[in-house]
Every structure is written in C-alpha cells, then in structure tokens.
C-alpha cells in the first residue's frame, strides 16, 4: 500500500507538472511582464521600441508591465539591466541592438528573448541559424538592402572610383555588412577599401578626416557607433565635398547624402508579432525564424540640403523622399 501511495503521489506530481507547463505556455496578456532593453538612444532604435510596444499594447499587454530601460551605449549597463529582468522573473525580454541582445542571451537560456535592430543573428552568435534558432532567442533583423545602397552610390556619384566602407571594427554586424558591401562594390567596378574606427567615439573625427582626398565617396552601414555620431562624420565629409551613402533614414537626416532604408517601426512591429505569438503559446521561440524586411518595402531618402551643398543632382525617377531641408 505504501508503494502504491508513493506511485500515485509521483503520478500526481507528474500530471500537475504537465498541467502547469501547459498553463505557462499561453500567458494572460494583461498580466505578463516584459523587460525591454535598448542599447543606446537613437531615432532608429527608438522606432524599433515603439513598433514593438504598440503591437503588444494593442493585443492587451499593459504598457506599465513593459519595463523599458536604456543602456546609454554602455555594455556593462546592458548586463546590469538584463540581470534585473532575470531576477524579476520577466516572461519575455525584448532586446534592441546587438550588444543588448548578446547581453540578454548571456544571462538567461530560460526566458524567451526577442531581439530587433540586429543585422544577422547568426553572426551575433545568439542562434544556430536564422531559419531555426534552436535557442531561446529569435527576433527581427534590420538588414538593409546593402547591394541596393551601393547601387545608389553608383547612381548619385557616377564618377566615383575609390570608395571607403566605414564602420566600427568592434561591431560584428557592421563587419557582416561590410563584406556584403565589398562584394557589391566589386560587381559595380568600384575600388573599395575598409576603413574602421574602434569603439572610442573620440577617434571618429580623426578617421573621417583621414578619408578626405583619398576617396571619392564613403559608405556607412547600419553601425550603432557611427549612427550615434553621424553629425560628427558629416561635419568633416560635407565640408570637404565627400559624399556619404548611409545605412538608414536617421543617418541621412543627420548629415548623410542618401540611403535606401527599411522602416525601423516595421522592424519593431515584426518583433512584437513574434513576441505575441510566443506569449500566447502559438509559437516556440526556438522554432521561430528570424524575420527580415523585404527589399520592396524599403524606401529612398535624400538629404536635400546635403545634396545642394555637394552639388549633386538627384534623378527624378529615383522617387526619393527629400529630408533634411
């Protein structure tokens, strides 16, 4: 009888455990707690948060239950913030930009993590593949059409021969984009070279100055460091008539000549839809493919004031949105 009681107790605990797991798969959206970490203050990253938040709140998540924290561009802050989310027992972590996502992945393998504004999740080392993560991480990529951006450079600066591909050497996703840009430049018959700066922002102006007179144009991908310091780069390049094609709209707004850019609000929405499916028990994070914005949904932007300063005419058939007047 004692053995039977123990067996029944064990079965009861097993069934109870199964029931709890089943319940936990589908969360009550009005009660879920989400920790949201953004690596730095930047218009593109801000849009990624707004798009995510709007999807979740519209679905029934309380905005006050989304604990939004900004790491102010500091990697150690990322770790501290994510540790808090883990200690708070949050149901999901939303991480905006590569450093924030890597910090989250390093702190927990249990809590589902949805990233955004990360170019390539595989390169960042947080998933086994973009098609099937097989980890507790998935998300929405901000991989812009690098090939199309290099073609834009060729269109706007047809006489360009030597091109600098400029990014921060400490950002894995910038290195990833740089390789794509190099291949694209070769196809277009351009003589392209990699020019890098370390994570020390104080060196940006000096490196920008070193490109003057050596290159006919510059390409900057969606690099967090340079995006946050685009005004510093533009002060040098525009004054010296050195055109810069950039990775996204806000970089163009802050002094870049032009871009073919995706909408970062859409990136955030894509991440929000993934998070919602995971919280509702409709999808498993480890089986959710990384989402990409299609090239057809990207748009041309031109900084009109910079174009005038550089004496560059914009073809009417480009159908670009003029900004930065």
C-alpha positions as CSV (number, residue, x, y, z in Angstrom):
1,X,0.0,0.0,0.0
2,X,2.9,2.3,0.8
3,X,4.5,1.7,-2.6
4,X,1.1,2.3,-4.2
5,X,0.7,5.6,-2.4
6,X,4.2,6.7,-3.4
7,X,3.4,5.8,-7.0
8,X,0.1,7.7,-7.0
9,X,1.8,10.7,-5.5
10,X,4.5,10.6,-8.1
11,X,2.0,10.4,-10.9
12,X,0.0,13.2,-9.3
13,X,3.1,15.4,-9.2
14,X,3.9,14.5,-12.8
15,X,0.5,15.3,-14.0
16,X,0.5,18.5,-12.0
17,X,3.8,19.5,-13.6
18,X,2.4,18.8,-17.0
19,X,-0.7,20.9,-16.3
20,X,1.5,23.8,-15.1
21,X,3.6,23.7,-18.2
22,X,0.5,23.7,-20.3
23,X,-0.8,26.7,-18.5
24,X,2.5,28.5,-18.7
25,X,2.6,28.1,-22.5
26,X,-0.2,30.6,-23.0
27,X,0.2,33.7,-20.9
28,X,-2.6,36.1,-19.7
29,X,-1.5,39.1,-21.7
30,X,-2.9,41.5,-19.1
31,X,-0.5,40.0,-16.5
32,X,2.7,39.4,-18.5
33,X,5.9,41.2,-17.6
34,X,8.3,42.2,-20.3
35,X,11.8,43.6,-19.8
36,X,12.8,45.8,-22.8
37,X,16.4,46.9,-23.2
38,X,17.6,49.4,-25.8
39,X,21.4,49.7,-26.3
40,X,21.5,53.4,-26.9
41,X,19.4,56.5,-27.6
42,X,18.9,56.7,-31.4
43,X,15.9,57.5,-33.6
44,X,16.1,54.2,-35.5
45,X,16.3,52.2,-32.2
46,X,13.5,54.3,-30.7
47,X,11.3,53.4,-33.6
48,X,12.0,49.7,-33.0
49,X,10.8,50.0,-29.5
50,X,7.7,52.0,-30.4
51,X,6.7,49.4,-33.1
52,X,7.1,46.6,-30.6
53,X,5.3,48.3,-27.8
54,X,2.3,49.3,-30.0
55,X,1.8,45.7,-31.1
56,X,1.9,44.3,-27.6
57,X,-0.3,47.0,-26.0
58,X,-2.9,46.7,-28.8
59,X,-3.1,43.0,-28.1
60,X,-3.8,43.5,-24.3
61,X,-0.3,43.9,-22.6
62,X,-0.3,46.7,-20.1
63,X,2.2,49.3,-21.0
64,X,3.2,49.7,-17.4
65,X,4.1,46.0,-17.4
66,X,6.8,46.7,-20.0
67,X,10.0,47.7,-18.1
68,X,11.8,49.8,-20.6
69,X,15.5,50.5,-19.9
70,X,18.2,52.3,-22.0
71,X,21.8,51.2,-21.6
72,X,23.1,54.5,-22.9
73,X,25.6,52.7,-25.2
74,X,27.3,51.0,-22.3
75,X,27.9,47.2,-22.4
76,X,28.2,46.9,-18.6
77,X,24.8,48.6,-18.3
78,X,23.3,46.0,-20.6
79,X,24.4,43.2,-18.2
80,X,23.1,45.0,-15.2
81,X,19.7,45.7,-16.8
82,X,19.3,42.1,-18.0
83,X,20.2,40.7,-14.6
84,X,17.3,42.8,-13.2
85,X,14.9,41.3,-15.8
86,X,16.0,37.8,-14.9
87,X,15.8,38.4,-11.1
88,X,12.3,39.9,-11.6
89,X,11.2,36.8,-13.4
90,X,10.0,38.5,-16.5
91,X,8.0,36.5,-19.0
92,X,10.0,37.8,-22.0
93,X,12.9,40.0,-22.8
94,X,13.0,42.4,-25.8
95,X,16.5,43.4,-26.7
96,X,17.2,46.2,-29.2
97,X,20.6,46.2,-31.0
98,X,23.3,43.6,-30.9
99,X,25.0,44.4,-27.7
100,X,21.7,44.4,-25.8
101,X,20.7,41.1,-27.4
102,X,24.1,39.4,-26.6
103,X,23.9,40.6,-23.0
104,X,20.4,39.0,-22.7
105,X,21.5,35.8,-24.3
106,X,24.5,35.6,-21.9
107,X,22.3,36.0,-18.8
108,X,19.5,33.5,-19.4
109,X,18.7,30.4,-21.5
110,X,15.3,30.0,-20.0
111,X,13.4,33.3,-20.6
112,X,12.3,33.8,-24.3
113,X,14.3,36.6,-25.9
114,X,13.1,38.6,-28.9
115,X,15.7,40.9,-30.5
116,X,15.4,43.7,-33.0
117,X,17.7,46.1,-34.9
118,X,20.2,43.3,-35.2
119,X,21.6,42.7,-38.7
120,X,22.4,39.0,-38.6
121,X,21.5,36.9,-35.6
122,X,23.9,34.0,-36.6
123,X,26.8,36.4,-36.8
124,X,25.9,37.7,-33.4
125,X,26.2,34.2,-32.1
126,X,22.8,34.0,-30.4
127,X,21.1,31.4,-32.7
128,X,22.2,28.3,-34.5
129,X,20.6,29.6,-37.7
130,X,18.3,32.4,-38.8
131,X,15.8,29.8,-40.2
132,X,15.7,27.7,-37.0
133,X,17.3,29.4,-33.9
134,X,17.3,26.3,-31.6
135,X,18.0,28.6,-28.7
136,X,15.8,30.8,-26.5
137,X,16.4,33.7,-29.0
138,X,14.7,34.9,-32.1
139,X,13.8,38.4,-33.5
140,X,13.6,40.8,-36.3
141,X,16.6,41.7,-38.4
142,X,17.3,45.3,-39.6
143,X,19.4,44.0,-42.6
144,X,19.0,46.8,-45.1
145,X,19.5,46.3,-48.9
146,X,23.3,46.8,-48.9
147,X,23.5,45.9,-52.6
148,X,20.8,48.5,-53.4
149,X,22.6,51.1,-51.3
150,X,25.9,50.5,-53.2
151,X,24.0,50.8,-56.5
152,X,22.5,54.1,-55.2
153,X,26.1,55.3,-54.6
154,X,27.0,54.5,-58.2
155,X,23.8,56.3,-59.4
156,X,24.3,59.5,-57.4
157,X,28.1,59.7,-57.8
158,X,28.7,58.1,-61.2
159,X,32.3,59.3,-61.4
160,X,33.3,57.7,-58.2
161,X,36.2,55.2,-58.4
162,X,37.6,54.8,-54.9
163,X,35.1,54.1,-52.1
164,X,35.6,53.8,-48.4
165,X,33.4,51.4,-46.5
166,X,33.5,52.9,-43.0
167,X,32.3,51.2,-39.7
168,X,33.2,50.3,-36.2
169,X,35.5,47.3,-36.0
170,X,34.0,46.2,-32.7
171,X,30.5,45.6,-34.2
172,X,30.1,42.1,-35.6
173,X,27.0,43.1,-37.7
174,X,28.9,46.0,-39.3
175,X,31.7,43.6,-40.3
176,X,28.9,41.4,-41.8
177,X,27.5,44.3,-43.8
178,X,31.0,45.4,-44.8
179,X,31.7,42.1,-46.5
180,X,28.4,42.4,-48.5
181,X,29.3,46.0,-49.5
182,X,32.8,44.9,-50.7
183,X,31.3,42.2,-52.9
184,X,28.7,44.7,-54.2
185,X,31.4,47.3,-54.9
186,X,33.4,44.8,-56.9
187,X,30.4,43.9,-59.0
188,X,29.9,47.6,-59.7
189,X,33.5,48.1,-60.7
190,X,34.4,50.2,-57.7
191,X,37.8,50.1,-55.9
192,X,36.6,49.8,-52.3
193,X,38.6,49.7,-49.1
194,X,37.6,49.0,-45.5
195,X,38.1,51.9,-43.1
196,X,37.4,51.3,-39.4
197,X,37.3,53.1,-36.1
198,X,37.3,51.4,-32.6
199,X,34.5,51.8,-30.1
200,X,36.2,55.0,-28.9
201,X,34.0,57.7,-30.3
202,X,36.7,60.4,-29.8
203,X,38.6,59.0,-32.8
204,X,35.7,59.3,-35.3
205,X,36.5,62.8,-36.4
206,X,40.2,62.0,-37.0
207,X,39.4,58.9,-39.0
208,X,36.8,60.8,-41.1
209,X,39.4,63.4,-41.8
210,X,41.8,60.8,-43.0
211,X,39.4,59.8,-45.8
212,X,39.4,63.3,-47.3
213,X,41.3,63.4,-50.5
214,X,41.8,59.6,-50.7
215,X,38.3,58.5,-51.6
216,X,35.5,59.8,-54.0
217,X,32.7,58.5,-51.7
218,X,32.0,56.8,-48.4
219,X,29.5,54.1,-47.5
220,X,28.5,53.6,-43.9
221,X,26.2,50.6,-43.0
222,X,23.8,50.5,-40.0
223,X,26.6,50.8,-37.5
224,X,25.5,51.8,-34.0
225,X,28.6,53.9,-33.1
226,X,28.6,55.8,-36.3
227,X,24.8,56.2,-36.4
228,X,25.0,57.8,-33.0
229,X,27.8,60.1,-34.1
230,X,26.7,60.8,-37.7
231,X,26.8,64.5,-37.2
232,X,30.5,64.3,-36.3
233,X,31.2,62.4,-39.5
234,X,29.1,64.7,-41.7
235,X,30.7,67.8,-40.4
236,X,34.0,66.6,-41.9
237,X,32.7,64.9,-45.0
238,X,30.2,67.5,-46.2
239,X,32.6,70.4,-45.6
240,X,35.2,68.6,-47.8
241,X,32.7,67.6,-50.5
242,X,32.9,63.9,-49.7
243,X,29.5,62.3,-50.3
244,X,28.4,59.6,-47.8
245,X,25.7,57.0,-48.6
246,X,24.4,55.6,-45.3
247,X,22.6,52.6,-43.9
248,X,19.3,54.1,-42.8
249,X,17.0,57.1,-42.8
250,X,18.0,58.8,-39.5
251,X,21.7,58.7,-40.5
252,X,20.6,60.5,-43.7
253,X,18.7,63.0,-41.6
254,X,21.8,63.7,-39.6
255,X,24.1,64.5,-42.5
256,X,24.4,61.5,-44.8
257,X,23.6,62.2,-48.5
258,X,21.2,59.4,-49.2
259,X,20.0,55.9,-48.4
260,X,17.7,53.1,-49.4
261,X,16.2,52.3,-46.0
262,X,13.8,50.0,-44.3
263,X,11.4,51.4,-41.7
264,X,12.5,50.6,-38.1
265,X,9.0,50.9,-36.8
266,X,8.2,47.9,-39.1
267,X,11.2,46.1,-37.6
268,X,9.7,46.7,-34.1
269,X,6.3,45.5,-35.3
270,X,7.8,42.3,-36.7
271,X,9.4,41.6,-33.3
272,X,6.2,42.5,-31.5
273,X,4.3,39.9,-33.6
274,X,6.9,37.3,-32.7
275,X,6.7,38.1,-29.0
276,X,2.9,38.0,-29.1
277,X,2.8,34.6,-30.7
278,X,5.3,33.2,-28.1
279,X,3.4,34.7,-25.2
280,X,0.1,33.3,-26.5
281,X,1.6,29.8,-26.8
282,X,1.1,29.9,-30.6
283,X,4.9,29.6,-31.3
284,X,8.0,28.3,-29.7
285,X,11.0,30.7,-29.6
286,X,13.4,28.1,-30.6
287,X,11.4,27.3,-33.8
288,X,10.6,30.9,-34.7
289,X,12.6,32.1,-37.7
290,X,14.3,35.5,-37.7
291,X,12.1,38.0,-39.6
292,X,13.5,40.1,-42.4
293,X,12.0,43.2,-44.1
294,X,11.7,42.7,-47.8
295,X,13.6,45.0,-50.2
296,X,10.4,46.0,-51.9
297,X,9.3,47.6,-48.6
298,X,12.3,49.9,-48.4
299,X,12.4,53.5,-49.5
300,X,14.9,56.0,-50.9
301,X,15.7,59.1,-48.8
302,X,17.9,62.0,-49.8
303,X,19.1,64.8,-47.6
304,X,18.3,67.8,-49.9
305,X,20.5,70.3,-48.0
306,X,23.5,68.0,-48.3
307,X,22.8,67.3,-52.0
308,X,22.8,71.0,-52.6
309,X,26.0,71.5,-50.6
310,X,27.8,68.8,-52.5
311,X,26.4,69.9,-55.9
312,X,24.8,66.5,-56.6
313,X,21.6,66.4,-58.8
314,X,19.0,63.8,-57.8
315,X,17.4,61.9,-60.7
316,X,13.7,62.5,-60.8
317,X,13.0,58.8,-61.4
318,X,14.6,57.8,-58.1
319,X,11.3,58.5,-56.4
320,X,13.1,59.6,-53.2
321,X,11.7,61.2,-50.2
322,X,13.5,64.5,-49.6
323,X,14.5,65.2,-46.0
324,X,16.9,67.5,-44.0
325,X,15.9,70.7,-45.8
